[in-house]
Amino acid sequence: MSDGWCKPCQIRELEDNFKNWTSGNEKIDNLVQKMQLSISSTDDIVFEWIPYDQFIDIKKIGKGGFADVYSAIWMDGPLHYENEYLRDRQRKVALKCLHNSKNISDEFLNEIKAYSIREYNKTENILSVYGITQNPDTKDYIMVLDYAKGGDFYHWINKNYNKLNWLYIIKILSIIIKGLKLIHEKNMFHRDFHTGNILVLDNSLRITNEHIFISDMGLSGKVDNTDKTSIYGVTPYIAPEVLRGEPYTQAADIYSFGMIMYVVATGRQPFSNRAHDHHLVLDICKEEIRPKIIEPEAPKFYIDLMKKCWDSNPNNRPNAIKIEELINLFYYSYSYDGSDFKEIFTRFYFI
C-alpha cells in the first residue's frame, strides 16, 4: 500500500462527495456508492458515474446481439493513486452499450457486478470496469471498460499463430485458466466462454497477466441461480449437457476451455468446416463428435488434458484449480526440460 493512503479518510471523502453527483437513477446511484465504499487499497479502481460529455472521439468498433461497443477518449480519465489521487487524463476506453437498456435491467447490473468479482485488483485477468455513463439521446446506459487494443483473442491468435512456440501457448492458457478459476472461486460461471470473449490489451507478443483479460461477463451467473437452463453462446463452445437443456454448471465452462485449448493449439476454430446448425448439435450430443486433432499438432499431454475438458460427462472434467496446476506444471517442465514430462503424466492421470 502506498505511503499516506488512509482507507477511512478516503471512504469519508467519497461519502461526502455523494451529494455532488447523481445518475438520476436510484439503482445506479446505489450500485456506484456501494462499489466506491468497497475500496480497500490504492490498487482498487474508484468506480464512478461518468457524465457522457466526458467522452470524445467516439467510434464504433464492434456489434453483438446484445450490445454495441465503441472506443472513446475519456477526457478526465480514471483515478489512480500516487501519494494522492490523480486523473489519468485522455485515457482511451471502451464503451459497451447494451441494447434497450433505458430501463435498468438485471442483466446490466449483473454484468457490472460480475466484472467487480476481480475485487478491483489490477493484476487479475478480468477486464477493468471504470464506471457507468448514459447516452443522453438514446437514454441507454453504458459500461466504461478498459480498452483492449489487441482486440479479441481469436483474431490475435490468427495474426500471431506462426510466431508462437509451445512455451508461449502454455503461458497463454495459464493466464486464461487463472481468470476462469477466479470466476469459479466466486461461486460463479461465465456461461459464454469462447475466444471472442477474451481480449488482448495490445498487439505485441508480450504474454503477462496484464495483457489477457476475460470479458463479456453479462451472462455470468451464481451457481445457485435458478435460471441456468437458457442456452447462450457459440455452438461449438457449448457443453453437450447444456445443448440438451440441462442446467449450466462450472463444468460447462471447462468444456468451453477445452475448445479454447483446441484453438490455441491449431489456430482453427472448432468445427469451422461445417454449419453451426441443429445437425452439429445432434452430432455433439448424440455422436459425441469433437474437433479433430492429432499428436504432431500438440503434445500428448496437451491433447489428453483437452479431451478431458470436453468429456461428455461433466463429472469427468477437471476443475479450474486442477487445470491451472497441471498447465503450470507443464510450463515449468517445458521451460527447464522439454523432454521430461514423467511427473506431468503421473499427476494428470490421478486428477
Secondary structure, DSSP 8 states (H G I E B T S, - for coil): --TT--HHHHHHHHHHHGGG---S-HHHHHHHHHHHTT--STTS---EE--GGGEEEEEEEEE-SSEEEEEEEESS--EEESSSEEE--SEEEEEEEETT-SS--HHHHHHHHHHGGGTT-TTSSB--EEEEEE-TTT--EEEEEE--TTEEHHHHHHHHGGG--HHHHHHHHHHHHHHHHHHHHTTEE-SS-SGGGEEESSSS---STTTEEE--GGG-EETT-S------S-GGGS-HHHHTT----HHHHHHHHHHHHHHHHHSS-TTTTS--SHHHHHHHHTS-------GGGS-HHHHHHHHHHT-SSGGGS--HHHHHHHHHHHHHHHHH-TT--HHHHHHHTT-
